Amino acid sequence: MKHIASCSFGKDSIATILLAIENNEPLDGAVFSEVMFDLARNISGENPEHIKWIYEEAIPRLRELGCLVEVVRAERDYMYCFHNTIRSGKNKGKLPGWPLGGMCVIQSQCKLPPIRKYYKRFDEPVMQYVGIAADEPLRLARMKDNQISLLAKYGYTEEMAMAKCREYGLVSPIYESSHRGGCWFCPNCKIKVFAEFRKKHPELWKELQQLSKVPNLCSYGFKYEMTLQEVEARMDAIDAQLTLF
């Protein structure tokens, strides 16, 4: 049986790899599925600081520790999911537009397919190490038979996972502005995270502004029921408040 760590390069998945190494758990490698915003222009869907750190620091460091990381990408990207014309149902002929919060098509079409394809390379069954902490009982209860949480096995909470990453100097810069990783366009991001992102990467935010003007979308709700313009209004209020202080 192969033992592969599913790695997003967040604190929990990295701590999982470190625990496997420290405790001589079987580990045949790790797989990272990079979501792409636009494959044609090589624009990643990962936060720019995070993806730079992954390639330049995290992957080389894990290699030094004995864990090889395979990077996989789907054939589809965010732009495909946004623009691909719906062919049936009440919205036939319209464009899907923004991914719906809680029903993420990016997860199902861009994140998971290349991982499944990667596992099919192996003749042996694959046991997946998943980064679920000991203090996440609901997520632990949803684990499948071919998944193991080393964090739970060794009693590691999310806080302890972060401490383990700090011990090895493997903390993503994403945690300087957010408590979570994920795509920079994710509707689950907090408004203040979007506001900070717009300041750092106005060129990427303009990509979203341009998409908001595309006609014939199923929905113009960028963040659940809020349009991009309504989200921006709240971002502007946050920026104005910070300016006052």
Long-range contacts (C-beta under 8 A, 24 or more apart in sequence): 1-26, 1-124, 1-125, 1-126, 1-127, 2-28, 2-122, 2-124, 2-125, 2-126, 2-127, 3-27, 3-28, 3-126, 3-127, 3-129, 4-28, 4-29, 4-30, 4-31, 4-119, 4-126, 4-127, 4-128, 4-129, 5-29, 5-30, 5-31, 5-67, 5-128, 5-129, 5-131, 6-30, 6-31, 6-115, 6-128, 6-129, 6-130, 6-131, 7-31, 7-32, 7-69, 7-131, 8-32, 8-131, 8-181, 9-50, 9-53, 9-54, 9-58, 9-172, 9-181, 10-131, 10-172, 10-174, 10-180, 10-181, 11-131, 11-158, 11-161, 11-162, 11-165, 11-171, 11-172, 11-175, 12-131, 12-132, 12-133, 12-151, 12-158, 12-161, 13-130, 13-131, 14-58, 14-62, 14-131, 14-161, 14-164, 14-165, 14-170, 15-131, 15-151, 15-156, 15-160, 15-161, 15-162, 15-164, 15-165, 16-129, 16-130, 16-131, 16-149, 16-150, 16-151, 16-161, 17-62, 17-65, 17-67, 17-129, 18-65, 18-164, 18-165, 18-167, 18-168, 18-170, 19-150, 19-151, 19-154, 19-156, 19-164, 20-67, 20-129, 20-150, 21-65, 21-66, 21-67, 23-150, 23-154, 25-129, 25-150, 27-66, 27-67, 27-129, 29-67, 29-68, 29-69, 29-70, 30-62, 30-67, 30-68, 30-69, 30-70, 31-69, 31-70, 31-71, 31-72, 31-115, 31-118, 32-69, 32-70, 32-71, 32-72, 33-72, 33-73, 33-74, 33-111, 33-112, 33-114, 33-115, 34-71, 34-72, 34-73, 35-74, 35-77, 35-78, 35-106, 35-110, 35-111, 35-183, 36-73, 36-74, 36-77, 36-78, 36-110, 37-77, 37-78, 37-79, 37-183, 37-184, 37-185, 37-204, 37-207, 38-77, 38-78, 38-79, 38-207, 39-73, 39-77, 39-79, 40-79, 43-204, 43-207, 45-77, 45-78, 45-106, 45-110, 45-183, 45-184, 45-185, 46-181, 46-183, 46-184, 47-174, 47-181, 47-182, 47-183, 47-184, 47-197, 48-184, 48-200, 48-201, 48-204, 49-172, 49-173, 49-174, 49-200, 50-172, 50-173, 50-174, 50-181, 53-172, 53-173, 54-172, 57-170, 58-170, 58-172, 61-168, 61-169, 61-170, 62-170, 65-168, 70-118, 72-114, 72-115, 72-117, 72-118, 73-114, 74-109, 74-110, 74-111, 74-113, 74-114, 75-113, 76-109, 76-110, 76-113, 77-110, 78-106, 78-110, 78-183, 78-185, 80-109, 81-105, 81-106, 81-109, 81-110, 82-211, 82-214, 83-214, 86-218, 91-218, 93-216, 94-216, 94-217, 94-218, 95-214, 95-216, 95-217, 95-218, 96-217, 96-218, 97-211, 97-214, 97-217, 97-218, 97-219, 97-220, 98-187, 98-211, 98-217, 98-219, 98-220, 98-221, 98-222, 99-185, 99-187, 100-187, 100-219, 100-221, 101-187, 101-188, 101-223, 101-224, 104-186, 106-183, 131-161, 133-157, 133-158, 133-160, 133-161, 187-222, 187-223, 187-224, 189-223, 191-223, 191-231, 191-234, 191-235, 191-238, 192-238, 194-231, 194-235, 195-235, 195-238, 195-239, 198-235, 199-239
